[in-house]
Amino acid sequence: MTWEGPGFVDHHTHLLRVSVGAKGACDYSNPAELAAYHHAIFDDGSTPMDQPPEPATADDLPAAIEAGLAKAAALGLVEITEAGMTDWAHFEALTTLRQRGPLPTRVRILVASGAADLKRMDHTGDEWVDIIGVKFYADGWLGPRTCALRHAFDDRPGEQGLLFLDSSHLAARIEPYAEERWTVATHAIGDRAIEAVLDAYDMVYAGAARAEAPRIEHAQVLHPDLVARMADMGVVICLQPGFAVTDAEAGWEALGDRMASAYRWQLLFDAGVRVIAGSDYPIETLDPLVGLAELVTGGRNGKDKAVAKPIGFDDALAIMTDTWCGATILSDDPHTLDPAQLADLEVVGTHPRAT
């Protein structure tokens, strides 16, 4: 018997870039190559979100994007948010596609800070495709040891990662967009970067962050004092279920005892932090059912074990879905299944909200 429930939403993906065949700046699966890339950008005084766009290889951008959105819909997604659009040609292709009719799934766009332009940015008023804000980048990643930490990595004494933007520089860059009421989202993985972002949001929003709901993307190396600030300020955290699985080995090596609070999503819920979820595709799978299973089992397919502790099914489903955006139809009621079987559910169809 099929089950219809709130539609799955991916709040952080790079589906448009992948769909048009734009190559990544480096091999993201190679920690050494990624570290070299991050250090080169840092030495130039830039950030990954300020780099020029990679050229698309697809000949027909609208057709390529339509195929990518159809893939998302087939997986049960009714809406995706492109987390850092670097090329306005992607938006133009979406506009062309939209003129032909409804899209396979709804699209929301965070423009990369290097491509953001207040003169060019405007709300479309179209529920199928719209620009919602700007994405900034505060630090690197855990695997290549480039996320910004308060204290050195356990396996690399003296190294605390890279802080691409300190609080004052980030605040200065955010302010023009905040004044125009655009959503601000900032990549921050390490605790030093998270602290810098919270400081910047305090400078910009002056105690009114809750109403504007600025976001922090990833927020992996948590600490109780940071979690308390997130809750008090009303900052939104966008977490990635798969990172707690794929970062498990590197996390223990890099953080040691600090893993006691890293990737602990339940700390966010218990403190009342506003939480949403996204895949960070293609770094992790686009399949939301896999992400749901990772959140509620603490592992993947009963084999790999995550560093995060499982969270309750209702909390997991809530941060991965949105009734307002549409409905997803599954082959069975996920409430009745063993959590390990969630990823094996089949998607029967989706109903993105169109009016």
Residue, then its C-alpha position, 0 to 999 in steps of 0.5 A: m500500500t502506498w503512502e503519501g506524505p510531505g515532500f522531500v526537500d534538499h536544502h543544499t545541493h549542486l544539482l545545476r552545476v552537475s547537470v550541465g557538466a561543469k567540472g569541479a575545481c579539483d578532485y574533491s575525493n582526494p584530500a591532498e588535492l583538495a587541501a592544495y586547492h584550499h590553500a591556493i585560494f586562501d593564499d590569494g585572499s579569496t574563497p571557494m565561493d568567489q572563484p570563477p565558474e567552471p565551464a559547462t560541457a552540455d550543449d543544451l543547458p535547458a535540456a541538461i538541467e531538465a534531466g537533472l531535475a527529473k532525476a531529483a523528482a524520480l528520487g522523491l524530491v519536490e524542491i531543491t536549493e542550489a547552494g552556490m550558483t556561480d554561473w548566471a547561465h544556469f539561471e537563464a537556462l532555468t528561465t528558458l525551461r520554465q517558459r515551456g511549462p512546469l519543472p520536474t521539481r521546484v528550484r531555489i537558488l543561493v547565488a555564490s558570493g562571487a557571482a552575487d550582484l544586487k543589480r541583477m538579483d530579484h525575486t521571480g515571484d514564481e513558485w517553480v524557480d526563484i532566487i532566495g539569497v547568497k552563499f558565502y564560505a568561511d572555512g575548508w573541509l575536515g578531510p583535508r584538514t582545512c576546516a578552521l578549528r579553535h585548537a589544532f588537529d589531533d594528528r597535525p599539531g600546530e595546524q588549525g585549518l583555514l579561515f577564509l573570512d574572519s567575522s569582520h570581513l564576512a560581516a562587511r560582505i554580508e551587510p548589503y544583502a542583509e539590508e535587502r532582506w536576502t537570505v544569507a548562508t555561510h559554509a562553516i565546518g570547524d568550530r572556529a569558523i562557526e564562531a566567526v560566522l555567529d559573530a558576523y551575524d551578530m554584527v549584521y543583524a544586531g539581535a534580529a537574526r531570528a527574523e531574518a533566519p541566516r543559515i550556517e551550512h554543515a556546522q559539523v565540529l559543534h561545541p555546547d557554547l556554539v549550539a547555545r548561541m545558535a539557538d539564542m540567535g535563531v540561526v538556521i543550521c543546514l546539516q548533511p546526513g551523509f557526512a557523519v558516515t563518510d567523515a567518521e574515520a577522518g573525524w576521530e583522527a583529526l579531532g580525537d576527544r572533540m568528537a564527543s560533540a562533533y556531528r551530534w545533531q541531537l544537541l541541536f534539537d535539544a537546544g531548540v536550534r532551527v535545523i534543515a537538511g541537504s545532501d551536498y550532492p555530488i559529494e554525497t548521494l542525492d537520494p533523500l531516503v538514504g539520508l533519512a536512513e542515515l539520520v535514524t540508524g547512525g550508519r549506512n545500509g547496516k554496514d558503515k557506522a556514522v559518528a553521529k548518534p541516531i535521531g528520532f524518525d519524526d525529527a529526521l523526517a521533519i528536517m528533510t521534508d516540507t508539506w508546503c513544497g509538495a508531497t512525495i508518494l512512497s511504496d510503503d509507510p516509512h513509519t512502519l518500517d525497520p529504520a534500516q529498510l528506509a533506504d529501500l523504499e521505492v518512490v511512486g511519484t511526487h506532487p510539487r506545489a504549483t500554486 
